[in-house]
């Protein structure tokens, strides 16, 4: 078994209202920053042991699908690195 850190980034799908991001975008624009779009995201770092990086990715994806993200309104990405 090898130690890995899986980073799961969960964000709302395009078209789903994101009031936090809208408020932040307006504030940044008032400060003079020009933006096309802004979306908020949650990031989860999961330390785990697995046989391979692919196995760690599969386990982290399952965690995201079952608890961390709502597939109706969220997209998620999983990145895995050796610890």
C-alpha positions in Angstrom: 0.0 0.0 0.0 1.1 3.5 -0.8 0.1 6.8 0.9 -1.8 9.2 -1.4 -3.5 12.6 -1.0 -6.6 12.9 -3.1 -7.9 16.4 -3.7 -11.6 16.6 -4.6 -12.8 19.9 -5.9 -16.6 20.3 -5.9 -18.3 23.2 -7.7 -21.8 24.0 -8.9 -22.6 23.2 -12.5 -22.9 26.0 -15.0 -26.4 27.4 -14.9 -27.0 26.6 -11.2 -27.3 29.8 -9.1 -24.2 30.6 -7.1 -25.1 33.5 -4.8 -21.7 33.4 -3.0 -19.8 33.7 -6.3 -22.1 36.4 -7.6 -21.6 38.5 -4.5 -17.8 38.0 -4.7 -17.7 38.8 -8.4 -19.6 42.1 -7.8 -17.2 43.1 -5.0 -14.2 42.3 -7.2 -15.6 44.3 -10.0 -16.2 47.3 -7.7 -12.5 47.0 -6.8 -11.7 47.4 -10.4 -11.1 43.8 -11.4 -12.6 42.7 -14.8 -14.0 39.2 -14.7 -15.8 37.0 -17.2 -17.2 34.7 -14.6 -16.6 33.5 -11.1 -17.7 30.2 -9.4 -17.2 29.2 -5.8 -15.8 25.7 -5.0 -15.2 23.5 -2.1 -11.9 21.5 -1.8 -11.5 18.4 0.2 -8.0 16.9 0.8 -8.2 13.2 1.7 -5.2 11.2 2.9 -5.5 7.5 2.2 -3.6 4.3 1.5 -4.2 2.5 -1.7 -2.6 -0.1 -4.1 -2.2 2.5 -6.8 -2.9 6.1 -7.7 -5.8 4.9 -9.9 -7.3 2.9 -7.0 -7.0 6.0 -4.8 -8.7 8.1 -7.5 -11.6 5.6 -7.7 -12.1 5.6 -4.0 -12.0 9.4 -3.8 -14.5 9.6 -6.7 -16.8 7.2 -4.9 -16.6 9.4 -1.8 -17.5 12.4 -4.0 -20.4 10.7 -5.7 -21.8 9.3 -2.4 -21.4 12.2 -0.1 -19.2 15.2 -1.1 -21.1 16.2 -4.2 -24.8 16.2 -5.3 -24.6 15.0 -9.0 -27.7 16.9 -9.8 -26.1 20.3 -9.2 -22.4 19.7 -8.7 -19.4 18.8 -10.9 -16.3 17.5 -9.3 -12.6 16.8 -10.1 -10.2 14.4 -8.4 -6.5 14.8 -8.4 -4.2 12.3 -6.7 -0.6 12.7 -5.6 1.8 10.5 -3.7 2.2 11.6 -0.1 
